[in-house]
Amino acid sequence: MSIPIPAGYRFGAVHCGLKSDPELFDLSLIVSDCPAAAAGVFTPNLVCGAPVQVDRSRLPGEGFRAVAVNSRCANACTGEQGLRDAETMAALASRSVGGEPAQGLVMSTGVIGTMMPMDKVRTGITAAAAKLAATPSAFVDAARGMMTTDTFPKYAGKQMQLDNGKEIRIAGMCKGAAMIAPKLATMLAVIMTDAALTPQDAQMFIRTAADESFNCITVDGHTSTSDILLLLANGATQSTPLTGRDLQRFGETLQELCTELAVKIPQDGEGVSHFITLDVQGCKDGESARKIARKIAEDVLVKTAICGADPNWGRIVSASGTAGVPYNPKNVSLKLNGYELFRSGEPVPFDKQEVSGNIRENRNTHIVLQFGEGGADVRFWTTDLTQEYVRLNSDYTT
């Protein structure tokens, strides 16, 4: 297992009784041994969880020591008690490593409207703190502790050399498999680096990275109550905040890491049979490209066509025209898995059986839609819609 874990971080994960299976971790602790600057991006849903409210009020900022993460209980729609519980979880996490209450952050995911079983959480944080380690296995265990319906832990890491010759590391973990939509998704993510950043730079870079990665994935168009993306920068390797070319390259590396993590979420979509990469090209501006991409990526008829290996290009082209973006339909062209199906507003003859077989035999599907309106492009990632997805989400709480 090769993960470039940033210096100065430790991880612990335990089963504390939130999940019914005692073999599954359900609480994780992520600790910075030295105070870290932190920034965050949060769900825009007006109905947001207590952890979102707590972290949003504290970030961007400095001096953070620990993040407590639990699965199975979202602590959303839980009123004032839920808010107190989230604050307590953050305080317990920080105190477990000698920090002050305000030096903690918290993230929760799971069922909405369930009160947090704080006795189990208290015991879990204490147990996780006793297991803290800086090893790759501890890192992966922490990623497992935030999983709900995920089928595999999602993590990635990168290294970058500064102009002064020092090497810094960036690593991250996330969870998500369904209830996925841009801004953000049903996801939790923590990115850590041993470089130093000012809180303002951390906020700018994590927002920019999110816009080009986590905000370009969608499975079902449902933005959840719990979405949190955190960036921690503790300066354990490079204590002076990055500037100039180093800062620019850090932003590029962070973008690459976030994209690698984000793509893993729809790849793990609940019950899906196809992972779809959608390139919308040649739009007037970026916002137009995003509107069209999101409309297509969330269109039920497009999704079901891909599920059934039906090369029904009309659904894709038609969906683009409902995005509220003006364009000339005579300029539109479409390719699916490299097959040209539609060119300059007119159908192109193709072998339907061949294209259908290609879709059916490949889990990865690539759609390229060209508009000829300008130079703005965007890439989205989504999935098909299957009977299994409906089944899994029809009895989630029962």
Phi, psi and omega in degrees: 000116184245103178231120179284084183285128179299149180293147173086012178240145174226160188220146176212146179215144181215166166262119181246006175106006177284322174267150182286331181275115182292350179276352185254131175292143178224003176215131181235152177233127177243122190236137169254123183291339172238149183305135185243145166288149182215151177215163183209158172235137190229162176304140174273000180299128179297331175269090185243155183288163178299319178300323177299315181296318181294309183294320180300325181287342185256347188242150357287155182193187182231164171087017185277143185245329189206153174233124173263132182231130175232154174246169176083337178228117185281342186050050177237144184061040183243011173066203183294327178296320178297321178295318178296322180295320179296317178297321179294318179299316179298318180294317179298320180298313181292316181296331182296342178238023174086013181267176176271158182307318184286355179269010180250154174231164186215146175220139180222148178213150180143215185284135177281143174086010178256129179289144181288125176283088192294332177299317178293320181294316178302313179298320182293318180295319177298317181292321179294322179297327180288342182258002187306133179207157181258025185269158175302322181293323177293322177299312180294321177301320178297322176295323178293327184293339180264001181286143170246267178269006176303146177261350177207152177289143185245120181204163179197163178206154180216158176240150181213135179263130179278168180296334179277003178094346179288150178252128175249161181233148175228129178221154181209160175222150179210167174225153177158140177211333179208178189055052189246126176206156177303149176064066337262252177211187171280083187216149166238143178209140175231124175249134181235142173220150176265008169279163175259136176225149169286153178305324181293316178294320178301316180295316180299315185287324181287327176294314179297316180296320179297320182298329183260005183224278183297334178272010176241019175244145176204142174243310186228004175079010183256112177276126190273180181274347198243358190300126176218133172237118182247146171236124177247135179226109188258352177066022182294332179258316180236101190281338178272130182306137181297145177220171171055226185296324178298318181293318179297315181292327175299314179301320179294318179292320177299319178300314179299317181295314181297322178295317178299319178290315185299318183297331180295336183290303176293334175298336181254020182305141185300115173070008184283156179245349179223136172258123189248126170258125184242116176256117174254119190234155172071035179267166182296320180207170184297321181295321176298316179299318181294319180298316180294315181300315181295319180299315179292316185296335183255003182286124184296321182290325174297314182298316182290328177297316178295320178303319181270010180056038181260113182283055184275080185296337180300326179295321182290310181297317180298317180299323181297331182281355179255011184276357181078021181246120179288136174200167179268111181301338180290346181264357189277135175227152185219135170236144178230117183054036178088349178274128177278121183248338187208128184223124176050046174082008181226148179292149177247131178300136177207163180275104184299321181294322179294313181293319178299317178297322179297318178296314184296323186276351183237126177293326180274129179239136182237120177248130176238120181240119185248133186249339178064029181257345184174204186247012183269130179235157172210150175242128175244157175233133181211193183221172171278181179238117186245164174299326180293323177298316179298316181298314183297327183263002179270343182226037187300321183258356183244000000 
